Structure formats: C-alpha cells, structure tokens
Amino acid sequence: MAFEELLARAGGVGLFQVLQICILLLPALLAPFHILLENFSAAVPGHRCWTHVLDSEVPTHLTHEALLAISIPLGPNLQPDQCRRFRHPQWQFLDPNATAANRSEGATEPCVDGWVYDHRTFTSTVVTRWDLVCSSQSLKALGQAIFMAGTLAGALVWGSLSHWLGRKSMLLWCYLKVAVAAAGAILAPNFFIYCGLRFLSAFGLAGIIMTQATLMAEWTTIRRRDVTMTILGYTYSTGQMALAGLALALWDWRNLQLAVSIPFLAIFLLSWWLPESARWLITTGQPEKALQELQKVARKNGHKEAKQTLTIEVLTSSMASEATETPGSVLDLFRVPVLFQRTCVIALVNFSLLLSYYGLVLDLQSLGRNLLLLQTLFGAVDFLGRATAVLLLRFLGRAHRTLGGFFALAGFCISANALVPQDLQTLRVALAILGKGCFGLFPTQLRSSTAKGNQQEVVIMESTWS
C-alpha cells in the first residue's frame, strides 16, 4: 500500500487521470479494427472463371444468362461453379430441351485465365488482389493464422521489455510499429509480404494492449482501478461496432487498411505527453525520476502542496515498508502444487474460450452476407455481455455454477450452430450472437508480474482478447 499513499498525495483521481484515460482509450478503440479487419478487407466476393465468350468484347445477340449457361458448369448447389469452366462453349445447352444433367457432361477445366469478381459489395479486397479463391483459398486462413502468431509473439516479448525498458517507451515503439507496418501492407507486392507486415502489426498491437492497460492501472488507485478497467473493456466493444461503420464508408481494402493505421501516428505523437510509470521507476531503482513524475501529476491534479509533501525522503520511507517482501517468479506457478493445478485448469479454460471466440468473430461471412449488421450485433452483444458480467459477479460472485452455466450455454450455442442447415440463417446468427454474448462473462485476466530486488507487483487487468 506504500505506493498507493504516494499516488494519493499526487491525486489518485484528477485531471491527469482523465486526460490519460482519454489518450489511452484511443488505441483501445482502434485495436479491434486490426484484429477483426479481415472480416472486411479479406472478404470473399462472388466469383467465377473468366471466359472468352462472357468477358471479351465479342458482339452477340445472346443474353448474359445464356452465355453463362454455355460457359460455366453448375456446381453442387446447382449454381454456376466458382472454380471451373467449360473448355469450349457448350452451344448445345441453348436447346430449351437441355437438362441440368446434360450440362454436367461437357469437359471442364480450372480457371486458367483468372476470375471475374462481383464488385457490387466489395470494390476490392485482399482476396481479389491476389486471387485467394478455389485452390488458393487456404491462404486466407494462413494469413489470419500468421496475424494471430504475431499477437502471441508480442505477448511473450513486450511484457518483459516493458519491465526492463519502461512502459512508456515500449508503448511509443508499439504505436509506431503498428502505424508503419499496417500502413505498409497496402504496398505489399505479394501476399506473403502482406502477411509478414500483418505479423509485425500484430506483434506491436499485442504490446499496445498489454502496456497501455498496465500504464493505466499503475496511475490509478486500487479503489478506482476496477472502474478504469471496465471503461477500457467497454471501449474494446465500442471499437467492434465502430468497425462496421468504417467498413460501410470504405469498401476498398487499401483505404480501410490505411484508415485504421494512420491514427496510430497521431497517437504516437500525442502520447509523448504521458509520464512514465512512477511505480516502475521505483521498482527499477530510479526514485529521483519517480519523484519528478509524481510531482508533475500532482501539479496537473491541482495539488500545489505536493512539492513539500512529496520529497525524496517521503518516497524512500514510504517504499521501505515493501522492501521486506519476497520477490516472486513465474516458476512459482509450477513449483507449488495448488498453483500448478489451477494454472493448468485456467490455461485449458482460456484455450477453449479463445478458440471458440475467434472461431466466431473471424469468420462472419460463414453466418451471412450482411457483414455490417453482423459486426454491429457482435459488438453490441459484447458490450451487453460485459455489462451483464459486472452485475453477475457483483451479486453472485465468481460462483462456479454461474460461470460454468454460461460456459456450457456458450458451448451449446456453438455446437448447435454446426448442426443447423445453412439456409436457416436467422437461427444460425441468433445462436452465434448468444454464444458470443456468453463470452463476455469470462473476462480474460492478463497478469503482468514484475519483480525487482525485494519489490513485487502484480497488476490485474482485463484485456481485449475476450
């Protein structure tokens, strides 16, 4: 509690905290844009093979439907096949007595001359840019996997770097990395360089999510920290809904990619105003710098007397009470049997949770064609789920039956969705939304543990991963 007393003298709740939250909530609003971006930038539009008869400037008296019938075979759903064409025009199919069975008799071949895409909804996407359809459709999933690998790598790296090099400096570097890598993706000459740039932007994004929450929590008193983290969680949900509005205005993937990247340059410049974490400066043996930051915060909060009440002697004596604490280590989670068991259970639960969560939010197109409505509904139910979680945990506590019940409901909705026929789109969307809403009751706990000498701190915060 020693640092809490110092923070209270500088003003635990004041103008500084308000301004800091406003600045740090901007990247929190943009983070879901990058995570869910490929629901729009890599959407798969309707497509078919390019054919000479259909797509060359050859005058003909035949209708488009007739030309389509002689050029493209029917697929399994009795619609024009998206990945094959007839080797030669099948003029006999113009006979009104020709049946669907006859149409499958002509020799076919893959789309050797490329594809023609339906641009009525998406003027341009990553899929149309590099033809990620048919035999190459697995590359789209590979791109998403590479992006998530970047978040994993970032989570492993930035936590340690922010401890050794500071919260603010790492946060600034992450802002710059995301801005440059994400904006540079529109210039990628091929899909694999695009994936590499997406990896780098995800790597920086993970650092932003971790470091901004840590910095925000370390400048907030414990009594107000839950409110601050709740606001942060609601901002993530708002970002999910805002993405739909941005995609409505920008249907070209390059414009959309640029629109979610450039703001990080402005945030990079704006964030130079933020002070370094005084708590981190103290734990790393820099009390003089910590005192300077505390006094700056005190002046912004209108505590003019802080120059006399906040001195190096006061800081040293206040922190001396924590000097007797035994430093902790991540290895303690595996050395202590009870902690080891709980760690394994939590890891399994979170793995299942995130696997289901991203299976829903990263594949909206499988639920229907109106991606804008789906994205808005998913963001709204996420917002509602967080609000419900706050109420349930306040009145019922973290009861095993409460959490287990909603976990079971989420699993039921996802499993049932797999069994519902594709033509029952309304039911499938309703089950998906209900299942995603249940995830809001399981806030992922991101624990950033830092230790230096005899000082150990554990900051618990809600992250955007759920």
N, C-alpha and C positions, 0 to 999 in steps of 0.2 A: 504494500500500500504506500510505500515511501514516494514513489514517482507520482502516484495519484495526488498526494499532498502538494507536490511541486506544480503539477498541472492545474490544480485548483487555485493556487496562488496566481498563476498566469491567466486564469479564466478558462475553466473546463468547458463552458458553453458561452459563446460570444460571437462577435462579428467575424473573427478569424475562422472559427469552425464553420460558420455559414458559408463564407467565401470558399473555404477549402472543399466543402462538400459540393458546392456548385461546380467547381472546376473538375473535381474527380468524378462527378456523375456524368460528365460529357463523354469520356471514353467508355463508361459503363453503358451508356445509351447506344454507342456505336459497336460495342463488342458483339452483340447478337447479329448485327448486319454481316460481319465477316464469317461467323460460324454458320449461318443459315443462307449465306449469299447464293450458293449454287442451286438452291431451290428455284432460283430465277435465272441467274447467269448461265447455268448449265442445264436448263430445262430442255426437254426433248420435244421439238415440234413435230407435227405430222410430216411425213416424208415418203417419197417413192423414188424409184430409179429414174435417171434421166434417159429419155428415149428420143431417137431422131424424129419419129413421127409426131410425138407430142410437143417437143420443145424446140424444134428448129422452125425457121421461118418458111415453112412449106405451105403454100395455099391449098386449102382443101374445103370441100363442102360439108364434111362430116362434123358432127358435134364433138365437144370435148369428151363427153361420156362414151361416145362410140370409139374415139381414138384411144381412150383409156382401156376400153374392153379388148382391143386388139393388141395392146402393147404390154399390159401388166396383168399377170395371172391373179387369181383370187387366193387370199391367204386362208388360214384355218378358220377365221371368223367370218368368212365369205365377204370380206372387204379387200380392196386392192392390196396386194402384197407390198410390204415396205422395203423388202430386201432383194427381190428378184424381178426379172423382166423376161419377156419372150425374146428369144434370139432373133426372131424375124416376126414382123407383123402377121397376126393371125386373121387374115381378111375373112375367112370362113365364119368367124364369130359374129359378123354383121348379119348373118342369116337369122331372121327372127325365130327360127325353129331351133337354134343352137341352145343347148342347156348348160348349166353350170358344170356338169360332169365333162362335157366336151371341152370346156375352157381349160381343164387341167391336163389336156393331152399334149399341148404344144411344148416344144423343148424350151427350157428356161436357162438363165444364167444369172450370176450375181450382178450388182450394179457397177459394171466395169468402167462406166463413164461418169460416175458420181451420182449425186442425189439432187432432187428438187425438193425444197422445204416449203412448208406452209408458213409464211411470214405475217399472217393476219394477227397473230397474238404476239409472237416474239420476232422483232425485226432482225435480231442477231443474238446468238448465244455461243457459248464455248463449244457446244455440240456441233452447231452448223459451221463454226470456224474451222474445226479440224475433223469433221465428219465422224463423230463418235457414235455411230449407229451400226446396226447389224453386227458384223463380225468384230467391230471395234467398240461395241457398247460397254464392254467390261472396263475400258479405260476410264470411263466416267467414275465408276466406283473406285478405281485405283486413285484417281485424283482426290476423292474425298478421304480415302484412307491415308494418303500422304499428308493431307492437311491435319488430320487428327494425330498423326505421328508427330507433327510439328508441335502440337499442343502438349503432347506427352513429354517430348524432349525439353520444351520450355519450362514445364512444371518441375522437371528434375534439376534444371540448371539455374533458373532465376532465383529460386529460394535461397540457394547457397550464395549466389553472387550478391543478392541484396543484403545478406548478413555480413559478408566480408567487405563490400564496396559501398554500401549505403542504399537506402530506399529510394531517395530522390534521384540520384544519378542513374540507377538502373531503370527507373520509371521513364526518365527522359530518353534514354537509349532505346527503350522498347517502343516509345511513341515514334521515334524517328525510323526505327527499323520497319514498323508496320506501314508507315506512310510511304516509304521508298519502295519496299518490296511489293506491297499490294498495288500501288500505282504502276509500278514497272511491269506488272503482269499483263497489262494491255498491250505492251510492246513485244511480248514473247514471240519469237519466230516459230516455235513449235510447241506441242502440247507438253512435252517433258520439261522444258524450261519454264513453262507456265506453272507446272506442278512444283518445281523447285522454288519458285518465287512464292507460291502459296504456302509452302512449308516454312519459309522464312517469316512470312507474315504471321502464321500461326504460332511460330516459335516466340515472336515478340508479343503476340496477343496474350499468351499464357503468362508472360511476365507482367503485363499490364494488369490483368485480373488479380494476380496474387499480390503484387506490390501496392497497387492502389488501395486495396482493402486493408492491407497491413498498415499503410501510412495513415489512412483514415481512422483506423481503430486506435493507433498509438497516440493520436492527438485528441482523442475523445475519452472522457471519463467513463469508468465502468458502468456507472448508473445510466448513462446516455448511449452506451455503445450498442445496445440491442436495437434502439430506435434508428441509429445511423445505419446499421447493417440491414435492417428491414427496408429502409428507404433505398439502399443500394440494390436489394433484391427486386423491389418493385420497378426500379429503373431498367433492369435487365428485361423484365416482362414488357415494359413500355417500348423498349427497343425492338422486340419481336413484332409488335403491332405496327410500329413506325416503318419497319422494313417493307411491309405491304404497300404503304402509301408511296414510298420512294420508288418501288418497282413499278407502280402504276404510272408514275411520271417518266420513268426511264426504262424503256423496254430493250434498249441496246446494251449488251453486257459490258462493253467498254465504258460507256457513260456511267453505268451503275457501279462498276468497279472503281472508277475514278471518284465518284461521289462519296463513297464510303471510306476512301483512303486519304484524300486531301485534307479533311478536317483534322486529322492527326498531326499535320504540320502546324496548324494553328494552336492545337492543344499543347504541342511541344514547346512553342514559344510562350504560351500563357503559363505553363507550369513552372517556368523558371522562378516565378514569384513564390512558389511553395517552399516552406522551410524543410530542412532535413529533420528526420525524426529525432527529437531530443532523447527519447528512450534509447534508441540505437546508439547515439553518440555516447551516452553514459555507459552502456554495456561494453562499448569498444574502447573505453578509456580516454574519452575526449570531453571531459567535464566543462572545459572553458567554452568550447563550441556549443555544447548543450545549453550552457547558461545564456549565451548570446541568442540562441533560437527561442528559448523560453521568454527572455525579455522582449524580443520582437513580437511574439504572440501576445504578451501582456499589454504592450502598447496598443496593438490593434484592437484588443478587447477593452481598452479604456482603463486598465489598471495602472495608473500613473505611479502608484506607490510601490510597484513591483521592483523598481530599481534599488529600493532599500531593503525590501523583504526577500528578494531573490538575489542572493550573493553566492559566491563560490563556497563559502563556509557553510551556508544553509544547505546548498546542494550536496556537499560532501557528507555532512552529518545526517541528512535525510536518507541518503542511499546507503549509509553504513549499516543500517538495520538489515538490509538484504544481503550483505556480504557474507553472512554465515550460511546461506542456502547452498545445498549441494548441487552442482551442475548436473544436468540430465543429458541423455543421449538417446538417439533414435533406437539404438541397440537395446535399450531398456524394454522396448515393446516386445522383444523376443526373448529376453532373459527371464522376465517374470512370467510364470505360467499363466496367471489370470489375465495379464495384459496380452499375452501371446494368443490365448483363446479368443479374446474379444477382438483383437486385431484381425485375426483370420475371418471371424464372422462378419465384421464390418467390411472387410475387403470383398468378401463374397457378395454381400448385400449390395454394395456400391457397384460392383462389376455388373450384376444383374440389372440394377436400376439404370445405369448409364447405357448399357447395351440396348435395353428396351426403349429408353428415352430417345437416343439418337436414331434408332431404327424407325421411329415415328417422325421426328422433326426433320430428318434429312431426306425423306422420300415422300414429300407431299403429293407429287404427281401421281403416285400409285393410288391415292384416295379420290382423285377427281381432277377435272380440268381447271376449275376456278381456283387457281393458286392464291390469288389475292385474298379471297374470302377465307380460305383455309388458314393462311398465315395469320390473318387478323383474329380468327377464332382461337387458334392455338396460343397466340399471345394473350388474349383476353382470359382464357381458361387458366393459363399460367399465373396471371395476376390474381385471379379469383382463388386459385389453389394456395398461393402464398398467404393470402388473407385468411383463408379457412384454417391453414396450418397454425397461424398465430393464435387464433381463437381456441382451437382444439388443444394445443399444447399448454395454453394458459389455464383452461378449465379442467382438462383431463390429465395434463402432464404427459410425459413421454411413456404412456402406458403401452405395454407390449401388445395388448389386444387392439388398441386403437391403430397403431402403426401397422401391425400385422394384418388387420382387417382391410385397410386401404391398399396395402401391398397386394393382398390376394385379389382385391377388386381390379387393380391395375392389370394384374396378370390375366384375369378372366377376360377383360375387355380386349387385350391384345390377342389372346389365343382365339377368342370368338371371332375376331376380325378376320383371321386367316381362313375361317370356315365359311364366312358369308360370301355369297356369289358376287362377282364383280358388278353385275347390273343393279344390285341393291346399294347404290352409292350413298344414299342418305343414312342408312343404317350403319354402313362402314365408317362414315365420317363421325356419326354420333358416338360409336364405340371408341374410336381413336381419340376424340376430344375428351370423353370421360376418363379414359385411361391416362391421358396426359395430365388431366387435372389432378389425378391421384398422386402424380409425381411431385406436385407442389407440397405435399405433406411430408416429403422426405428431403429436407434441405441438406445438401452435401456440406459436410463440415470440413473446411480447409484449415488445417492446423499448421501454423508456421512456428516452428520451435527454434529459438536462437539461444545460444549459450556462450558466455564469455567470462572466464575466470570463475568467480563464485556467483555469477548472476545468471538466472534462467528465467525466460519469459515464454509464455505460451499465449498466442493471440488466436482466438477462435472467431471465425467469420464465415459468412455464407458466401459461396462462390457462385458463378454463373453456370456451372456445369450441370445444374439440375434446376 
